[in-house]
Amino acid sequence: MVDTEPPISPAKSKPSSFSDLPLHPHLRRGVEELGYREPTQIQQEAIPAAVGGRDIIGTAQTGTGKTAAFLLPILERLMTGPRGRVRALVLTPTRELALQAMEFLRVLGRHTGVRSAVVYGGVGMADQERALRGGAEIIVATPGR
């Protein structure tokens, strides 16, 4: 299969602040509450591409903001359109990463109205089922559940 889309070239001038990124003010408020001041390289490159509808694959060292780099575009895109049904699935390899991603979603999405739920094995299913029935739009899960 041949990829017909041109590769993403680095932006001529990288965003130096989150206000330079294509993010709704409600999301920027969540970013501030996380204590982020300026976007990292992965965030500068991934967020505009993903918000624009491009598929992205990104690698960066631990602690560089990869989780926010992929969650912010998801939240941005889900703030409009149909509500109250599952519209995004985030799969993580471990329960710990699922819980970490869920915590980021809680803070980043606090002011958006986008609902999320986490689903993983090793615990009872009742609370997780209730969260799913509650209109979650983003599901963070491990493959086992």
JOURJO-V274636 format. One line per field, one symbol per residue. ss: DSSP state (2 for helix, 1 for strand, 0 for the rest). phi: phi as a letter, one per 20 degrees, with the letter a starting at -180 (. if undefined). burial: I if it has 24 or more other ideal C-beta (glycine too) atoms within 12 Angstrom, else O. Layout:
BEGIN
ss: ???
phi: ???
burial: ???
END
This chain:
BEGIN
ss: 0000000000000000022200002222222222000000222222222220000000000000022222222222220000000001111100222222222222220000000111100000022222222000011111000
phi: .deeefffegfgcffebffeefcfgfffffffffnfdcffgfffeeffffffnefccccafgnenfgffdfgfffgfefdnfdnbfcbcdecfcfffffffffffgffegddnfebbdcbencfegffffffffngdcddbdgfd
burial: OOOOOOOOOOOOOOIOOIOOIIIIOOIIOIIOOIOIOOIIOIIIIIIIIIIOOOOIOIOOOOOOIIIIIIIIIIIIIIIOOOOOOIOIOIOIOOOOOIIIIIOIIIIIIOOIOIIIIIIIOOOOOOOIOOIIOOOIIIIIIIOOO
END
